[in-house]
């Protein structure tokens, strides 16, 4: 397992080496540059170990509408979380 700060440093270094991943003309991500940066990143991470998988987790907050016992967002419907001392009341 790689420590998060080392992982971020390797990733940023790989992006810097290729001059960024955004197109200077459109401002959008250049997929070729992005793929090359990922290749460089995986190569740098695998210098000392041989990883079979590298995961890039993300946490995305979405605003949900509450109706009765359910929360709805982006076409998803889930039963509302039961109140708990663990969560801040604003999440329930």
Secondary structure, DSSP 8 states (H G I E B T S, - for coil): ---HHHHHHHHHHHHHHTT-SB-TTT-SB-HHHHHHHHHHHHHHHTTTS--S------------EEETTEEEETTEEEE-----SSS-GGG-
